[in-house]
Amino acid sequence: MKKMHIDLVSPGDIIAKTIFQENGNVLLGAGMALTDRYIHRLNNMGIDYIFIEDPLTEGIEPEESISDATRNAAVNEIFQTMNAFKSNDLSKGKVIAPNIGKNFRDIFGSIMADLSNRSNILVNLSSIHSVDSYLFQHTVNVAVLSGIIGLAKGLNRMQLEELGVGAMLFDIGMTKMPERILKQPDKLSVEDRKLLETHPREGFDILRKYHDISFVSAHCALQHHERFDGSGYPRGLKGNDIHLYAQIVGLADMYDALISPRPYRKRYRTSEAIEFLFAAGGTYFDHELIKLFCSHISIYPVATMLLLNTGQTVVVVGNSELALHRPIVRVVKEADGSIPKTPYQFDLKDELHITIVKEL
């Protein structure tokens, strides 16, 4: 399979990876043929890339960080929990989601089990979802990324659990924000921006009332927008005054937000997001934490199409932890535009004269 921009696909192309709705249900399943109507609908839903079956890329399949079953269970739990808090008033004293701590510990346990079964912990977030499902899918991605960083940091089981619950509930305060803010396609007004910046405290106030959610987990909600140089909110904390869990969640949150399409901007490519994060070292986040994080990111995920300085178009087949910026690639189009009669591939770390010009 290969990952293609929605503007480059055609009716008759076969979907290679299932596309999900905001609640985790299937929107378009793998194996379905695209039609003009489907392509138009995907465009309207803000889906900019999809995976397409292709004879030249047969056998190329991204290794998901977590299984579809685990992801869908997590998305559904987040969807149900967020909607429960949106539609209820905490001030009435009603207990909302009484088993929230246990439920999210169980979900994060499944995520960690999937991560532990991988041959490596290079991140590959290749699930396709609509803009409407951003909040739920984004939360799962933040939990996955946080879990990977926690493993790399050597956190013990209890610490990973605290981090994971905090990562899955860090944006719970967004349920108290007006819909106009959540769906605003343009820059927020000064008043709406001030209101948005109250969501960390709102989230903390929600989570600290639950006896089965640890106080440090709740701080992921309170502090995930704090920044290493003191420029964040709500309290302008600096350096290690920001809890490690919140630093990890904040970094994961920013990275996944950068690589996701938003109504007001295009997504960053993975390589661009990593460059942005390195530039933020010592300001937004601790430089050592950024280095650790980026060492576990697939800069060019499997199935990504690339243009080389040779003029060839290739698809990424695999990645090496020793050379993340030099993937193994398969040629799908020669420089003269011809299609190889027999697909062949090579490892860019062994071909130093060949460079990547851009992602396609």
C-alpha positions as CSV (number, residue, x, y, z in Angstrom):
1,M,0.0,0.0,0.0
2,K,1.0,3.6,-0.3
3,K,-0.1,6.8,1.4
4,M,-1.6,9.3,-1.1
5,H,-2.9,12.9,-0.8
6,I,-6.7,13.0,-1.4
7,D,-6.1,15.3,-4.4
8,L,-4.1,12.6,-6.1
9,V,-6.5,9.6,-5.7
10,S,-9.0,8.6,-8.5
11,P,-12.3,6.8,-8.7
12,G,-11.6,3.1,-8.7
13,D,-8.6,3.3,-6.4
14,I,-9.0,0.7,-3.6
15,I,-8.8,1.8,0.0
16,A,-6.0,-0.1,1.9
17,K,-6.7,1.0,5.4
18,T,-10.1,1.5,7.1
19,I,-11.2,5.1,7.8
20,F,-13.0,5.6,11.1
21,Q,-15.7,8.0,12.3
22,E,-15.4,10.1,15.4
23,N,-16.9,7.4,17.7
24,G,-14.5,4.7,16.4
25,N,-17.1,3.1,14.0
26,V,-16.1,2.3,10.4
27,L,-16.6,5.1,7.8
28,L,-15.1,3.4,4.8
29,G,-13.6,-0.1,5.1
30,A,-10.4,-1.5,3.6
31,G,-11.1,-3.1,0.2
32,M,-13.7,-0.6,-0.9
33,A,-13.4,1.2,-4.3
34,L,-13.4,4.9,-4.2
35,T,-16.0,6.8,-6.1
36,D,-16.4,10.5,-6.9
37,R,-18.9,10.8,-4.1
38,Y,-16.6,9.1,-1.6
39,I,-13.7,11.3,-2.6
40,H,-15.9,14.5,-2.3
41,R,-17.1,13.3,1.1
42,L,-13.6,12.6,2.4
43,N,-12.5,16.1,1.3
44,N,-15.4,17.7,3.1
45,M,-14.6,15.8,6.2
46,G,-11.0,17.2,6.2
47,I,-9.3,13.9,5.5
48,D,-6.3,14.8,3.4
49,Y,-4.4,11.5,3.1
50,I,-5.6,7.9,2.7
51,F,-3.9,4.6,2.1
52,I,-4.4,3.0,-1.4
53,E,-3.7,-0.5,-2.6
54,D,-1.1,-0.6,-5.4
55,P,0.7,-3.6,-7.1
56,L,4.1,-1.9,-6.9
57,T,3.8,-1.4,-3.2
58,E,2.3,-4.9,-2.4
59,G,3.4,-6.1,1.0
60,I,4.2,-2.6,2.3
61,E,2.1,-2.1,5.4
62,P,2.7,0.3,8.3
63,E,3.2,-1.4,11.7
64,E,0.6,0.3,13.8
65,S,1.7,1.5,17.3
66,I,-1.5,-0.1,18.6
67,S,-4.1,-2.4,17.0
68,D,-7.3,-1.2,15.5
69,A,-9.3,-3.0,18.2
70,T,-7.3,-1.3,21.0
71,R,-7.6,2.1,19.3
72,N,-11.3,1.8,18.7
73,A,-12.0,0.7,22.3
74,A,-10.0,3.8,23.5
75,V,-11.7,6.2,21.1
76,N,-15.1,4.9,22.2
77,E,-14.3,5.2,25.9
78,I,-13.1,8.8,25.3
79,F,-16.1,9.6,23.1
80,Q,-18.5,8.3,25.8
81,T,-16.7,10.1,28.6
82,M,-16.4,13.4,26.9
83,N,-20.0,13.4,25.9
84,A,-21.1,12.5,29.4
85,F,-19.3,15.6,30.8
86,K,-20.5,17.8,28.0
87,S,-24.1,17.0,28.6
88,N,-24.1,17.2,32.4
89,D,-23.6,20.0,35.0
90,L,-21.1,19.1,37.6
91,S,-22.5,21.7,39.9
92,K,-25.6,19.7,40.4
93,G,-23.7,17.2,42.4
94,K,-24.4,14.3,40.1
95,V,-21.5,11.7,39.8
96,I,-20.5,11.5,36.2
97,A,-18.6,8.5,34.9
98,P,-18.1,7.0,38.4
99,N,-15.6,4.3,37.1
100,I,-13.6,6.7,35.1
101,G,-10.3,5.9,36.8
102,K,-10.6,2.1,36.4
103,N,-11.9,2.3,32.9
104,F,-9.0,4.4,31.7
105,R,-6.5,2.3,33.6
106,D,-7.8,-0.7,31.7
107,I,-7.7,1.0,28.4
108,F,-4.2,2.3,28.9
109,G,-3.2,-1.2,30.0
110,S,-4.3,-2.5,26.6
111,I,-2.3,0.3,24.9
112,M,0.8,-0.6,26.9
113,A,0.3,-4.3,26.1
114,D,0.3,-3.5,22.4
115,L,3.4,-1.3,22.6
116,S,5.2,-4.0,24.6
117,N,4.5,-6.5,21.9
118,R,6.2,-4.4,19.2
119,S,9.7,-5.3,17.9
120,N,10.7,-1.6,18.4
121,I,9.0,1.4,19.8
122,L,9.3,3.7,16.8
123,V,6.1,5.7,16.6
124,N,4.0,5.2,13.5
125,L,0.6,6.9,13.8
126,S,-1.1,6.0,10.6
127,S,-4.8,5.8,11.5
128,I,-7.0,7.9,9.2
129,H,-9.8,9.9,10.7
130,S,-12.0,12.9,10.1
131,V,-11.5,16.4,11.5
132,D,-14.7,15.9,13.6
133,S,-13.0,13.0,15.4
134,Y,-9.8,15.0,16.0
135,L,-10.3,15.4,19.8
136,F,-10.9,11.7,20.4
137,Q,-8.2,10.3,18.0
138,H,-5.8,13.0,19.2
139,T,-6.2,12.0,22.8
140,V,-5.4,8.3,21.9
141,N,-2.3,9.4,20.0
142,V,-1.2,11.5,23.0
143,A,-1.6,8.5,25.2
144,V,0.4,6.3,22.8
145,L,3.2,8.9,22.5
146,S,3.3,9.4,26.3
147,G,3.5,5.7,26.9
148,I,6.4,5.4,24.5
149,I,8.2,8.3,26.2
150,G,7.4,6.8,29.6
151,L,8.9,3.5,28.6
152,A,12.0,5.2,27.2
153,K,12.4,7.2,30.4
154,G,12.3,3.9,32.4
155,L,9.2,4.7,34.4
156,N,7.9,1.8,36.5
157,R,4.5,0.2,36.1
158,M,2.7,2.5,38.6
159,Q,4.3,5.6,37.1
160,L,3.3,4.5,33.6
161,E,-0.3,4.0,34.8
162,E,-0.4,7.4,36.4
163,L,1.0,9.0,33.2
164,G,-1.3,7.0,31.0
165,V,-4.5,8.0,32.8
166,G,-3.4,11.6,32.8
167,A,-2.6,11.5,29.1
168,M,-6.0,10.0,28.3
169,L,-7.9,12.7,30.3
170,F,-5.6,15.7,29.9
171,D,-8.1,17.5,27.7
172,I,-11.2,16.7,29.7
173,G,-11.6,20.5,30.5
174,M,-12.4,21.0,26.8
175,T,-15.8,19.6,27.5
176,K,-16.6,22.9,29.4
177,M,-15.7,25.0,26.4
178,P,-18.5,26.4,24.0
179,E,-18.9,24.7,20.7
180,R,-18.0,27.9,18.8
181,I,-14.5,27.7,20.3
182,L,-14.0,24.0,19.5
183,K,-15.1,24.4,15.8
184,Q,-13.7,27.9,15.2
185,P,-11.9,27.7,11.7
186,D,-10.2,31.0,12.2
187,K,-8.1,32.8,14.8
188,L,-9.9,33.1,18.1
189,S,-10.9,36.5,19.4
190,V,-9.1,37.8,22.5
191,E,-12.1,37.0,24.7
192,D,-12.4,33.5,23.3
193,R,-8.7,32.9,23.7
194,K,-8.9,33.8,27.4
195,L,-11.8,31.5,27.8
196,L,-10.0,28.6,26.0
197,E,-7.0,29.1,28.4
198,T,-9.3,28.2,31.3
199,H,-9.6,24.6,30.1
200,P,-6.6,23.3,32.0
201,R,-8.0,24.4,35.3
202,E,-11.5,23.2,34.3
203,G,-10.0,19.7,33.6
204,F,-8.0,19.7,36.9
205,D,-11.1,20.6,38.9
206,I,-13.0,17.7,37.3
207,L,-10.3,15.1,37.8
208,R,-9.3,16.0,41.4
209,K,-12.8,15.1,42.6
210,Y,-12.3,11.5,41.6
211,H,-10.7,9.4,44.3
212,D,-9.5,6.8,41.8
213,I,-7.5,9.3,39.8
214,S,-4.2,10.3,41.3
215,F,-3.4,13.9,42.0
216,V,-0.3,13.7,39.6
217,S,-2.5,12.4,36.8
218,A,-4.8,15.3,37.3
219,H,-1.8,17.6,36.9
220,C,-1.5,16.5,33.3
221,A,-4.7,18.4,32.7
222,L,-3.6,21.4,34.8
223,Q,-0.1,21.8,33.4
224,H,0.0,20.4,29.8
225,H,0.1,24.0,28.4
226,E,2.9,25.2,30.7
227,R,6.2,25.7,28.9
228,F,9.8,25.3,30.0
229,D,10.6,29.0,29.7
230,G,7.6,30.1,31.7
231,S,5.6,31.3,28.6
232,G,2.7,28.8,29.1
233,Y,-0.5,28.9,31.0
234,P,-2.4,28.9,33.3
235,R,0.3,29.6,35.9
236,G,3.4,30.4,33.9
237,L,5.5,27.6,35.5
238,K,9.1,27.2,34.5
239,G,11.5,24.2,34.1
240,N,11.1,21.4,36.5
241,D,8.3,23.2,38.4
242,I,6.2,21.5,35.7
243,H,5.6,17.9,36.6
244,L,7.4,15.4,34.4
245,Y,4.1,13.7,33.4
246,A,2.7,17.1,32.2
247,Q,5.9,17.8,30.3
248,I,5.6,14.5,28.5
249,V,1.9,15.0,27.8
250,G,2.4,18.6,26.6
251,L,5.1,17.5,24.2
252,A,3.0,14.6,22.8
253,D,0.0,17.0,22.5
254,M,2.0,19.5,20.5
255,Y,3.6,16.9,18.2
256,D,0.3,15.2,17.3
257,A,-1.4,18.6,16.9
258,L,1.3,19.6,14.4
259,I,1.0,16.5,12.3
260,S,-2.8,16.6,12.2
261,P,-4.9,18.6,9.7
262,R,-6.7,21.4,11.3
263,P,-9.5,23.7,9.9
264,Y,-7.2,26.7,10.0
265,R,-4.0,25.1,8.6
266,K,-2.5,22.2,6.8
267,R,-0.8,19.4,8.7
268,Y,3.0,19.5,9.3
269,R,4.9,16.7,7.7
270,T,6.6,14.5,10.3
271,S,10.1,15.8,9.4
272,E,8.8,19.4,9.7
273,A,7.2,18.7,13.1
274,I,10.5,17.2,14.4
275,E,12.4,20.2,13.1
276,F,9.9,22.5,14.9
277,L,10.3,20.6,18.2
278,F,14.1,20.7,18.1
279,A,13.9,24.5,17.6
280,A,11.7,24.6,20.7
281,G,14.3,22.9,22.9
282,G,14.9,24.9,26.0
283,T,11.9,27.2,25.4
284,Y,8.7,25.2,25.1
285,F,10.2,21.9,26.4
286,D,13.3,20.5,28.0
287,H,15.9,19.8,25.2
288,E,16.8,16.4,26.6
289,L,13.2,15.3,26.6
290,I,12.8,16.5,23.0
291,K,15.8,14.4,22.0
292,L,14.5,11.3,23.7
293,F,11.0,11.8,22.1
294,C,12.3,12.4,18.6
295,S,14.6,9.4,18.8
296,H,11.4,7.2,18.8
297,I,9.6,8.9,15.9
298,S,9.5,7.5,12.4
299,I,10.5,10.6,10.4
300,Y,9.4,8.9,7.2
301,P,6.7,6.4,8.2
302,V,6.2,3.2,6.2
303,A,4.1,3.7,3.0
304,T,5.1,7.4,2.7
305,M,5.9,8.5,-0.8
306,L,9.1,10.5,-1.4
307,L,10.8,12.2,-4.3
308,L,14.6,11.7,-4.4
309,N,17.3,13.9,-5.9
310,T,17.7,11.3,-8.6
311,G,14.2,12.1,-9.8
312,Q,12.8,8.8,-8.7
313,T,9.6,8.4,-6.8
314,V,9.8,5.9,-3.9
315,V,7.7,4.5,-1.1
316,V,9.2,3.9,2.3
317,V,9.5,0.2,3.1
318,G,11.1,0.3,6.5
319,N,13.0,2.3,9.1
320,S,16.2,1.8,11.1
321,E,16.5,3.1,14.6
322,L,20.2,3.8,13.8
323,A,19.3,6.2,10.9
324,L,15.8,7.5,11.2
325,H,16.3,10.1,8.4
326,R,17.5,7.4,5.9
327,P,14.7,4.8,5.4
328,I,14.6,1.7,3.2
329,V,12.7,2.6,0.0
330,R,11.1,0.9,-3.0
331,V,11.2,2.6,-6.4
332,V,7.7,3.0,-8.0
333,K,8.6,5.5,-10.7
334,E,11.9,6.2,-12.5
335,A,13.2,9.7,-13.2
336,D,11.9,9.5,-16.8
337,G,8.4,8.7,-15.6
338,S,8.5,5.0,-16.4
339,I,7.3,2.3,-14.1
340,P,9.8,-0.4,-13.1
341,K,9.0,-3.8,-14.6
342,T,10.2,-5.4,-11.4
343,P,10.0,-3.5,-8.2
344,Y,13.3,-3.0,-6.5
345,Q,14.5,-1.3,-3.3
346,F,17.5,0.0,-1.5
347,D,18.6,1.4,1.9
348,L,19.3,5.1,1.9
349,K,21.7,4.8,4.7
350,D,24.0,2.9,2.3
351,E,23.4,5.3,-0.6
352,L,24.8,8.6,0.8
353,H,24.8,10.3,-2.6
354,I,21.0,10.0,-2.7
355,T,19.0,12.5,-0.8
356,I,15.3,13.1,-0.1
357,V,13.9,16.1,-1.8
358,K,10.4,16.1,-0.4
359,E,7.4,14.0,0.7
360,L,4.6,13.6,-1.8
